[in-house]
Amino acid sequence: MNITSLQTIQLVRELSQSGVLISKISRDLALDRGTVRKYVRLSEEEFSSLKHAGVIQSAEIEDLKSLQFGFESQAPHHGVMFPNMKSKYSYLLGIYLSDGYVSHHARTKRLIISLGSEETNVLAMTAQFLKELFPKNKVSLYPRKEVKCMDVSLYNKGLSDMFPGAEYLSGPKHLKHLEIRDWQIDSIKMYPREFILGSIHGDGCRYLSCGKYLYYNFTNLSLQIKELFVMACRLIGIEFYSTFDVSKKRIQIYKKSNIAILESFWVPK
């Protein structure tokens, strides 16, 4: 058995335990129903024996395991930037609005946040904070073969109450009206730095222009999301020119005083 098939078994079992029907699992994963049933009916002892047999002892899986601990050692602002769960939610809200979506299943919902597989700090932060926000749900990481991406995922029936746009069955965020609740706005106002960091980790970047001028970019098609980002920036003293147009696809920050503010809490991806 190879690493891919083991990950498939894990995914099948998690989907089934979350209430997804065998027929849907079979259809979505392109597996015959007999195979799905076999994976679902494995006892915990049988599944554990696969692990102890060395099935998952590969470099790829070890890398995934290390993500759980990588952020605390690599990001110096861990204790200062995220003092409580509300601040961590503000970060998750920013990264969800950038790179996340919620899919609907028969008895539950699934949150998926797609991130670059090399962005180890971002992956670790996202997985860690989701575990704290949803302590009763398993947070999983699944690599995508066709692109250098990793999906951070969990199942929970109440996702629509936590993340704007989750009530829609399909479609990109910029084509929807997102119902941003007052308490979510309050979360951003209380912890704007965390929201900005999550937003840039998702749909932004930090780079040198001409090899010497530091820039920050945030790119998103949704006017609502960009307005939230700009609101958070203004709350921490980032200024925009009078001719600034929030409707443009890309928001670019390069003024030295603004860069200094962002640099004060930036955590590398």
N, C-alpha and C positions, 0 to 999 in steps of 0.2 A: 504494500500500500504506500502511495506517495503522499507528499505534503498536501497536494491539492485535494486528494480524496478525503484526507482527514479533516481538512477545513470544511469540506462539503458535509461530512457527517456532523460536525459541530453545528454548522448552520442549520441543517435539517432539524436537529434536536432542539435548538433554540427556537426555531419557528414553531415547531409543534407545541413546545411548552408554553409559548405565548398565545396559543389558540388558533394559529393558522391551520386551515384544513389541509389534509394530505393531498387532495386533488390540486389545490393551488400551489403547494410546495412542488409537486411533481411538474406542474406546468411552468412555473416560474424558473425552476432550476434545470429543466429539460432532463428530468430523471423519471424512469418508469415508477409506477405506484408501488410495485413490489419492493423495489430498492428503498424507496422512502420509508415504507412500513418496517423494513428490516432495520434501518438506522434508528427509527423511532423506538423500536422494541428492544434495542440493546439495553441491558441492565447497566447500572453504574459500574458494577464490577467488570463487566465485559468491556465497557468503554475505557475504564481506567487501565485495563490490561493492554489495550492498544498503545496507550501512552508509555507505560512501563516497558513495552517491547521496543521502545526506541523510535516509534513512528514519528513523533513530533520533535525529536532531538535533531533539528537542522539549524543551520545558521540563520535562516530566515525567521523561524519561530523564536529563536533566542533573541533576535533583534526586536521582535514585537514585544516580548516580555520586558526587555530593558526599557522600553518606552514608558512603562509605568513608573520608573524611578529616575528617568533622565532629567526631567524638568527641575526637580528640587536641587539637583547638584549643579545644573548649568545656568539657571536663571537667578541672578543675585537679588532680584526684587520680589522673590516668592512670598516671603513673610510680610513685607511692607505693602505690596500692591494688592494683595488679596486677604484682607483681615477677617472676612466672614463670607457666608454663603451668598448674601446679596451682591457682594462685589464680584464673586465668581459667576453668578447668574448674568450680571451685566456684561462680562466678557463673553459668555456663551451666547447671549443674545446678539452681540456684535458679529460673532463668527457664524452663527446660524443664519442671520440675515444676508451674509455674504456667500456662504458656501453650503448651506444646509437646506434640507427639505424633509417633509413628513409624508410617508406613503400610508395609504389606508388598507387594512386587511379586515377579514370577516369579523374578528373579535378583538382586534387591537390596532395599534398604530405603530409605525416604525420611524424613528428619527435617523437620518443619515447625514453626516457631515463629511464631505469629500475634501481631502487635503493632500498636499504633495507628500509623497512617501519619504522625501529627504528632510521634511520640516519636523524634525524630531521633537523640538521644544513645543511646537504648536500641537502636535499629536498627543504628546504627554499631558499638556495642560488641559486639552479638550476632554480626553478620556478621564483624567483624574477628577475634573470638576463635575462631569456628568455622573460619575460614580457617587460623588457626594450629594448631588442634587437628587438622584434617584437611587438611594441605597439598596432598595429591594430588587432592582433590575440589573441584569448583567450588561456590561458595556463591552462590545467586541470590536476588534479591528480586522478588517478584511482587505488584503491587497488586491488591486485590479491588475490583471495581467497585461491588458492592452495598452495601458498608460501608467505613468509613474505616479499613481495615486493610491491613497489608503482611505477606506471608508470607516469612520468611527460611527458605531451604530448601537441602538438599544430599542427595545419594545416597551411601550407603555400606553395604556388606554387614555391617559389624561394629557397627552402631548398638545392637544388643541388649546388647552388652558394655559400652556406655558410659552408657546412659540407662535407669533403672528403668522397667519397664512396657512397654518396647519389644518384649518377647517376645509380648505379647498382640496378637491380630489386630484387635481392635476394643473399644470400650467406654470410658467415662470412667474416669479414674484413681481416683476415690473409691469405685468399685464393684469395684476390684481390690485384691489384696494385692501391694504393690510389693516386689520382692526388692532391698532396699538392701544392697549389698555392703559388707564391712568397709572396703575402701579408699575407698569413697565417703563413708562416715561419717568416716573419717580426714581426707578432703579438707575436709569441712565443719568439723571440729574445728580443723584447721590454719588455715583461712581462713574463719572464721564471718562476718566483715564482708562479704566478697564474696558469700557465699551469701545473706545477708540482703538485700543490695542487689539481687541478681538476683530474689529472691522478691518484693520490694516493687515492683520494676520490672515484674514480670509480673502479680501478683495483688494489688497493694497501691496505696496512694496516700499522699500527704503533703498536708495541707490545714489551713486555719485554721477553727476552730470559733468561731462568733459573731464572726468577723472579727478575732480577736486571739489565740486559744489554738491553738497548733500541735499537730496530731495526726498520728500515723502509723497506718494500718490495713493489715492483711493478711487477705484473705478467700479461703478455700478450703474445699471440702467434704470433702477427704480428711483424716482424723484423722492418718494417718501423716505427711503433708506438714506439717501444723500442728505436730506434735510435733518434727519436724526444725527447723522455724523457731524454735520456742520454745527448743529445745536450743541453737541458735546464738546466740540473744539472751542466754541466761543465761551463755554462755561469755564474752561481752564485758561482763558486768556489768549487763545490763538486768534489773530486778527486776519480779516480778509479785506481786500481792496474794495472800494465802493462800486467798482465795475464787476465785482465777482458775480458769476452766474451759476447758481446751484443746479440748473437744468442740464449743464454740460455733462457728458458721460464721465469725464475724469476730473477729480478735484486734486489740484497740485499744491503742495505746501513747500515753500523754499525760502521764505524770509528768515533771516538768521535768528531773530527772537522767537519765532514760531518753532524753528528747528530745535532750539535749545530746550523748549518745553517738552517736545516729543522725545528728545534724547534722554530726558531726565527719568523716563519710565519705560523706555523701549526694551523689549525682550527679544533677542534674535530668534528667527524662525527655526 
